[in-house]
Amino acid sequence: MSAALPTSSREWHLVARPHGWPKAEDFALREVPVTAPAEGRILVRNLHFSVDPYMRGRMNDVKSYTPPFKLDHPMEGGAVGEVVASGAEGFAVGDHVLHGLGWREYADVPADNAVKVDASLAPLSAYLGVLGMTGLTAYAGLFEVASFKEGDAVFVSGAAGAVGSQVGQLARIKGASRVIGSAGSAEKVKLLVEEYGFDAAFNYKDGPVAEQLRKAAPDGIDVYFDNVGGEHLEAAISSFNVHGRATICGMIAQYNATEPTPGPRNLALVIGKRLRLQGMLVADHTDLQGQFVQDVAGWLASGELKYRETVVEGIGHGFDAFLGLLRGENTGKMIVSLG
């Protein structure tokens, strides 16, 4: 056990289920007492926590692949921090760990749900992004779900986000014939081409996605990595070559919709083109974790793979960071840093 422990911790609670866009009054930052961890548990001072698009779905009271957040309870999500007290064998004060109890300053974590991480391999925040769940999503979604092969032309929506930017770079590293990305600002488009090495990119706000994609991929596409849904998915179906594959990872365009959103109007093309559209959840691909970390750490070290983070400082700005993410204000992984 450690010496003096903090007496209290602040944490974000969901107090009402958002209808449409989340509002500040749907959330509350509350102070709770901190106690020493029981046997088999560790007390972690969170240094960084993650805000991710999937969390919007967990705010709804609907049956899904992951249970909804409970009202008047702290929300959850990826976090990395330092052990300040340990009741568990194998974890010592000062160890750095990755766990799932974010949105709070101090977390009382079952030791079975924590993984030690090495701060000498990469900055700790990288374990929430490029070397974390978002990174594994990109890796598994491209290589396993979309069955990427050398020479494929790849289109990525939400391409300046944490997952999309990594998908495009992995495709480039592994020999894609062409990598195309869409994003929501001129700055992000420039970043995709100049820093991440995409062959082409466009701002989806500049005109119909289908037209812009046809220009960017005159010979069609073989793989589409979908983070957006809606108009982007329809455009990809139009541009697909025969035997194209889509990884349906996210549909951020409709997460805050209050009315049903129209599906692609050209689904009949799936038949003649023999397309495969497959949904993915990163939890199904944990068997790839070892290979993923080995590959990605190597590409980071060699400089072939680059990443960005948008860091919001302070627990008090947790809700602002989440809303900014939903509005596309982030470039790369959105992190709340508790310093």
C-alpha positions in Angstrom: 0.0 0.0 0.0 1.1 3.6 -0.4 1.3 6.5 2.0 -1.1 9.4 2.0 -4.1 8.9 -0.4 -6.3 11.6 -1.8 -9.6 12.0 0.1 -11.7 12.8 -2.9 -11.9 12.5 -6.7 -14.0 14.2 -9.3 -15.9 12.2 -11.9 -18.3 12.7 -14.8 -21.8 11.3 -14.3 -24.5 11.0 -16.9 -27.6 12.5 -15.3 -30.1 12.5 -18.3 -30.2 10.6 -21.6 -29.4 13.0 -24.4 -32.0 13.5 -27.1 -30.1 14.4 -30.3 -27.0 16.4 -29.5 -25.8 16.0 -25.9 -26.2 19.1 -23.8 -24.2 20.2 -20.7 -27.2 19.6 -18.4 -27.2 15.9 -19.4 -23.9 15.6 -17.4 -22.6 16.5 -14.0 -19.1 16.7 -12.6 -19.3 15.3 -9.0 -16.9 14.9 -6.1 -16.8 11.4 -4.5 -14.7 10.1 -1.6 -11.6 7.9 -2.3 -10.8 4.9 -0.2 -7.9 2.4 -0.2 -8.3 -0.4 -2.7 -9.6 -3.8 -1.4 -7.8 -7.0 -2.1 -7.4 -7.7 -5.8 -7.9 -4.1 -6.7 -5.6 -1.1 -7.4 -6.2 2.7 -7.0 -5.1 4.5 -10.2 -4.5 8.3 -10.6 -5.7 8.8 -14.2 -3.3 10.8 -16.3 -5.2 10.7 -19.6 -8.6 9.4 -20.6 -10.2 8.8 -24.0 -13.4 10.2 -25.4 -14.7 8.2 -28.4 -17.7 8.3 -30.8 -19.1 5.0 -29.6 -19.8 6.6 -26.2 -22.7 8.5 -27.7 -24.5 5.2 -28.3 -23.9 4.2 -24.7 -25.8 7.3 -23.5 -29.0 5.9 -25.0 -31.1 3.4 -23.0 -31.2 0.8 -25.8 -30.0 -2.7 -26.0 -26.7 -2.8 -27.9 -23.4 -4.7 -28.1 -22.3 -2.9 -24.9 -24.6 -1.9 -22.0 -25.7 1.7 -21.7 -24.2 4.0 -19.2 -26.2 4.1 -16.0 -27.7 7.4 -14.9 -26.1 9.0 -11.8 -23.0 6.7 -12.2 -19.6 7.6 -13.5 -19.2 7.0 -17.2 -16.5 4.6 -18.5 -13.9 4.6 -21.2 -10.2 4.0 -21.8 -7.8 5.6 -19.4 -4.1 5.4 -18.6 -2.6 6.3 -15.3 -0.3 5.6 -12.4 -0.9 3.1 -9.5 -1.0 5.1 -6.2 -2.1 2.2 -4.0 -2.2 -1.6 -4.6 -4.1 -4.4 -3.0 -3.1 -6.7 -5.8 -0.1 -8.9 -6.5 1.8 -8.0 -9.5 1.0 -4.3 -9.3 3.2 -1.8 -7.4 2.9 1.9 -6.6 4.3 3.8 -9.6 3.3 1.2 -12.2 1.6 2.7 -15.3 -1.6 0.9 -16.4 -4.3 1.0 -19.1 -7.8 0.3 -17.9 -11.5 1.1 -18.7 -12.5 3.4 -15.9 -12.0 6.9 -17.5 -14.0 10.1 -17.0 -12.6 10.4 -13.4 -9.5 11.6 -11.6 -9.0 8.4 -9.5 -10.2 5.0 -10.4 -10.6 1.9 -8.2 -9.9 -0.8 -10.7 -10.1 -4.6 -10.4 -6.5 -5.8 -11.1 -7.8 -8.3 -13.7 -9.1 -5.3 -15.8 -5.8 -3.4 -15.8 -2.8 -4.0 -18.2 0.7 -2.6 -17.5 2.1 -0.3 -20.2 5.6 0.8 -20.9 6.2 4.5 -20.9 9.6 4.0 -22.5 8.1 2.5 -25.7 5.7 5.4 -26.4 4.1 8.4 -24.6 1.4 7.1 -22.2 -1.4 8.8 -24.2 -0.5 6.7 -27.3 -1.9 3.6 -25.5 -5.3 5.2 -25.8 -4.9 5.8 -29.6 -2.3 4.7 -32.0 -1.2 1.7 -29.8 -4.6 1.3 -28.1 -8.2 0.4 -29.0 -8.4 2.9 -31.9 -5.2 1.6 -33.4 -6.3 -2.0 -33.1 -9.6 -1.0 -34.7 -7.7 0.3 -37.7 -5.4 -2.7 -37.9 -8.0 -5.4 -37.6 -10.6 -3.5 -39.7 -8.3 -3.2 -42.6 -6.3 -6.4 -42.6 -8.8 -8.9 -41.2 -12.3 -7.5 -41.8 -11.7 -5.9 -45.2 -9.1 -8.6 -46.3 -6.8 -5.9 -47.6 -4.2 -7.0 -50.1 -1.3 -5.3 -51.9 -2.5 -3.3 -54.9 -6.0 -2.5 -53.5 -7.3 1.1 -53.8 -8.6 2.2 -50.4 -11.1 4.9 -49.5 -11.4 6.0 -45.8 -14.1 8.4 -44.4 -13.4 10.4 -41.3 -9.8 10.0 -42.4 -8.3 12.7 -40.2 -9.7 11.0 -37.0 -7.8 8.6 -34.8 -8.9 5.4 -36.6 -9.1 6.8 -40.2 -5.7 8.4 -40.2 -4.1 5.1 -39.1 -6.1 3.0 -41.7 -4.9 5.1 -44.6 -1.3 5.0 -43.4 -1.4 1.2 -42.8 -2.8 0.7 -46.3 0.0 2.9 -47.8 2.7 1.0 -45.8 1.3 -2.4 -47.0 1.3 -1.4 -50.7 -2.1 0.0 -51.6 -2.3 1.2 -55.2 -4.1 4.4 -54.1 -5.3 5.8 -50.7 -8.1 8.3 -50.7 -9.5 10.1 -47.6 -12.4 12.4 -46.9 -12.4 14.9 -44.0 -14.3 18.0 -43.0 -11.9 20.9 -43.5 -9.2 22.2 -45.8 -6.6 21.9 -43.0 -7.4 18.2 -42.5 -7.3 17.5 -46.2 -3.8 19.0 -46.4 -2.7 17.0 -43.4 -3.9 13.7 -45.0 -1.9 14.3 -48.2 1.2 16.1 -46.8 1.8 14.4 -43.5 0.0 11.0 -43.7 0.9 10.2 -47.3 -2.6 9.8 -48.7 -2.6 10.0 -52.6 -5.7 12.1 -52.6 -8.2 13.7 -50.2 -11.2 15.9 -50.3 -13.4 18.0 -48.0 -16.9 16.4 -48.0 -18.4 19.8 -47.4 -17.2 21.0 -50.8 -19.7 19.1 -52.9 -21.5 15.7 -53.4 -19.3 13.0 -52.0 -19.9 10.6 -54.9 -18.6 13.2 -57.4 -15.5 14.0 -55.4 -14.8 10.3 -54.8 -15.1 9.6 -58.6 -12.6 12.3 -59.3 -10.2 11.1 -56.6 -10.5 7.4 -57.6 -11.1 7.3 -61.4 -10.3 3.6 -61.5 -12.7 2.8 -58.6 -12.0 1.5 -55.1 -11.5 -2.0 -53.7 -11.7 -1.3 -50.0 -13.9 1.2 -48.1 -13.3 1.8 -44.4 -16.5 3.5 -43.1 -16.4 5.7 -40.1 -19.3 8.0 -41.2 -22.1 6.1 -43.0 -24.9 8.0 -44.9 -23.8 9.7 -48.1 -20.3 8.4 -47.8 -21.4 4.8 -47.9 -23.6 5.4 -50.9 -20.7 7.0 -52.7 -18.4 4.1 -51.9 -20.9 1.6 -53.2 -21.1 3.5 -56.5 -17.3 3.6 -56.8 -16.6 0.0 -55.8 -14.9 -2.4 -58.3 -16.2 -5.9 -58.5 -15.6 -7.9 -55.2 -15.1 -4.7 -53.2 -15.1 -4.9 -49.4 -16.3 -2.4 -46.8 -15.5 -2.4 -43.1 -18.5 -0.7 -41.4 -16.8 0.6 -38.3 -18.8 3.7 -37.4 -21.6 6.0 -38.5 -20.9 9.3 -36.8 -23.0 11.1 -39.3 -26.1 9.7 -37.7 -25.2 9.3 -34.0 -27.1 12.4 -33.0 -30.0 12.1 -35.4 -33.5 12.1 -33.9 -35.2 10.8 -37.0 -34.3 7.6 -39.0 -31.6 8.4 -41.5 -32.0 7.3 -45.1 -29.9 4.3 -46.1 -27.8 4.1 -49.3 -30.2 4.2 -52.3 -28.0 2.1 -54.5 -27.8 -1.1 -52.5 -28.8 -3.1 -55.5 -25.3 -2.6 -56.8 -24.1 -5.0 -54.1 -25.4 -7.9 -56.1 -23.8 -7.3 -59.5 -20.5 -6.1 -58.0 -20.6 -9.0 -55.5 -19.7 -6.6 -52.7 -19.1 -7.5 -49.0 -20.2 -5.0 -46.4 -19.2 -6.2 -42.9 -19.7 -4.6 -39.5 -16.9 -4.7 -37.0 -16.4 -4.4 -33.3 -12.8 -4.2 -32.0 -13.5 -6.6 -29.1 -13.8 -9.5 -31.6 -10.2 -9.1 -32.6 -8.2 -9.1 -29.3 -6.3 -12.2 -30.6 -4.4 -9.8 -32.9 -3.2 -7.6 -30.0 0.4 -9.0 -29.8 1.0 -8.8 -33.6 -0.6 -5.4 -33.7 1.6 -3.9 -31.0 4.7 -5.4 -32.5 3.9 -4.1 -36.0 2.7 -0.7 -35.1 5.6 0.0 -32.5 8.0 -0.9 -35.4 6.3 1.5 -37.8 6.3 4.3 -35.2 10.0 3.7 -34.5 10.9 3.8 -38.2 8.8 7.0 -38.7 6.6 5.3 -41.4 3.5 5.8 -39.2 2.7 9.2 -37.8 -0.1 10.2 -35.4 -1.7 13.3 -33.9 -3.6 13.9 -30.8 -6.0 16.7 -29.8 -5.4 17.2 -26.1 -7.9 19.0 -23.8 -6.5 19.8 -20.4 -8.4 19.3 -17.2 -11.2 17.0 -15.9 -13.5 20.0 -16.0 -13.4 20.0 -19.8 -14.3 16.4 -20.2 -17.8 17.2 -21.6 -16.4 19.9 -23.9 -13.9 17.4 -25.4 -16.6 14.9 -26.1 -18.8 17.4 -27.8 -15.9 18.7 -29.8 -15.2 15.1 -30.9 -18.8 14.7 -32.2 -18.5 18.0 -34.1 -15.2 16.9 -35.7 -13.0 19.5 -33.9 -10.3 16.9 -33.3 -7.4 15.9 -35.5 -6.4 12.4 -34.5 -7.2 11.0 -31.1 -9.2 13.2 -28.7 -7.6 12.9 -25.2 -8.5 14.5 -21.9 -5.3 15.0 -20.0 -5.4 15.3 -16.2 -1.7 16.2 -15.9 
